């Protein structure tokens, strides 16, 4: 649904245990020869490709091919030649020009039987931030966040100030790329209050065929809100990369405000619902999403060198898969495998660990659907450590060998069974998030009740529709205050601190 740090030895021990019980192989794609591309990095205005090994070529030359994400070498453009045995290639980056290679992946090919054939793995640029236009100081002022009400009747109350909010989310449909001015006032307002902005980039229905995958028009669902980005051709990939560049550039503290974090898509593992694309398998879906993500990641990082870029999953973790989603764990495994095969980068995770069954109101409860095992069907705030423990696996680490950050980018608790449940649930969620060092944000869904959600039986707001605060509003103001925690615990019938699993 769209919406809308301590104990290092314990973590290491858990990682070692998990490696034994939950192992999988992430390997670099095998080449049809003995050449390996080891790195592709921006150095000044050049892209430097380093290799090892050797392979024979009928013309005695290595041919360096730059391919679009949707191509497999030798398809693409030949950008350099060197004699067989060469270990370093250097080519112009040409950022911002028609012949830019910023979005390309590189492969060594040789002449065999009169035709070019790949003899190496393929790899993208590993450090796009090295050519960034700006490097603004990030506004990492705290994890407390909210999905704000942007309509003036509520927004003008500035309730984010007494709440002590440090992060907000804004949905940005890609169809708005030519009319971004509508977001300027919001971004600048929150920045002026010391609040970090997270932008969720979405392929909406109005974006049309330029930005929506052609596979999304095959047997399309009529009730779909968001679609897969178009990664079907070099031209389409260039288009989505340029759109991401425009958005990142505008909001990189150059006069229109600053966005520190970009989330690509919404609950993409549930792609038939929230990232619609008609494909024959989960593997095909992951490949489509990965291609678009890789290009948009490079575009954003090459514009704003300090921005973070996230993928997004919902709360369905290891639940048996159905026609309307793939499990979050399987998505992360396959997505990470695709990234690692073509050069590991510092992608991060936006998670929506809502209660199993959205109408459930008690965030601290576990069940046979919510356990502390890696095989748990669902990840909620009651077992959030399942997700962050999974990310400590060696295969899942970022290029620096660090655990990837998790942003709780959407978390909603309804007050339809009373305001006390909602208030206590939010306190417990904050205690969990603030005691997990891998969590970089907790965005509560939402500032005020939303009529569409109310019609679904969900009263997620900390305020009523008219802006009147609920009990959860005052609890979220001071969620670690001993008095507030005691009141929340009394309602829950258990010391909420005793249920927190620190990480």
C-alpha positions, 0 to 999 in steps of 0.5 A: 500500500502506498502512502500513502545500535549496540550489540555488535558481537550478538549481530555477528553471531546471528550472522554466522548462524544465519549463514548456516541455516539460510545460505544462498550463492551470489556469484558474478556472472560466468564469462565465456572466457578467461577475462574478468572485469574487476572494476569500472570507476569514474576517475576525473572525466574518464571511466576506467575499466580494469580487467584480469585474465586473457582470451584469444581473439582472431584479430588480436584485439579486445573490443570494449562494448558499452551496452544499455541495461536491456542489451546483452553484449555484443549488442551495444556500442564499441567504445574502445579497442586494445591488444589482447592482454591489456588490463586497463581501458580508459574512455570518456564519461561524456556526462550529459552528452548524447554519447554518455556512458553513465547508464551503460554496462561494459563487456570485453568481447573478442572476434571468434568465427568472424563475429564478436563474442563476450569473454567477460562478465558485464559491469556498470559504473560502481561510483556514479557519485564521483561525477556528481554535480553537488554534494549537499550536507545531508539532513540526518537529524533523526528517525521520527517521520510522518507521511504529511497531509499536504492539503493546506487546511491541515498542512498550514497547522504545521503540526509536524513542529510540535510532533518533533518530526525529522523526516517526511515522505512525498510521492512523486509520480514520474508524469510530474517531471515537467511540472515539479514546481508544485513540490517546491513549496513543500520541500522548502517548507520542510527543509526550513523546519529542519526536516529531511525529505524522502521522495518516492518515485512512481510510474503512474498511469498518467506517465504513459508509454514513455515511462511505463513498461510495455509489459504493463499493457499486456493483460493490464489490471484496471485497478492498478495505480502504479506500474513498472518503469520502462526498461524495454529499450535504450531510448526508454532507459535514457528517458527514465534516467534523465527524468531521475536526473531532473528530479534529483537535480532540482532538489539538491539544495540549488534553490528549490529545496533538498531531497536526501533520499529517493525510493524507486517504486512502491512495495515492488515485491507485490508487483501485480498490485503496486508495480504492475507488469505482466511477466511470466515469472518472478525472475523476469519481474526482478530483471525488469525492475533491476534494469530501471533501478540501476539506471535511476540509481546512477542518474540520482547519485551522479547528480546528488553525490550524498543522496541515498537510493532505496528499493521498497518491499512490503511486510510479506517476508517468507510467506508462500507466494501467490499470484499477487506478490513474491515474498520480500525475502525472495525479492531481496535475494534475487535483486541483490544477486542481479546487482552483485553480478554486475557490480555491487552498489550501495542500494538500501531498503525501504520497508513497510512492516505493517501488521499482518492484516492491516486492520490488526491494531496491536503492533507488539503481538506475535503469532504463527504468522509473525515469529522471530524466525527467518521463515516467518511469513510476515515481518512487522515491528514485532519481529523487525530484527528478522529483516535486519538480521537477514541483511547482516549475511555476507552476501547482502552487505554493501560494497564497504562490507557494511549492513545496508540501512533500512528505512521504515518508509510506511507504517500505519496503525488504525484507530478504528478499535479505539485510540489507545491501541493506535497510540500504544502501537506507535510507541512500541514501533518507535522503541523498536526502531530506535533500538535497531542501529540499522534503521534510518527512519520511521515514517508513520502513516499518516498525519491525518485520517484519509477519506479513501482509507476510512472507506476501507475501514482504516483510520491511520491518522494521528489526527482526525480529518479536521486536524484534531489530534488523537491520543497517538499524537501526544504519544508520538510527541514523546514516545520514549518518555517514561510516563508515555511508555508506562501508559502504553505498556499498561494498555498493552498489558505488558512492559513494551520494552521487554518485547524490544529485540535490540540490534 
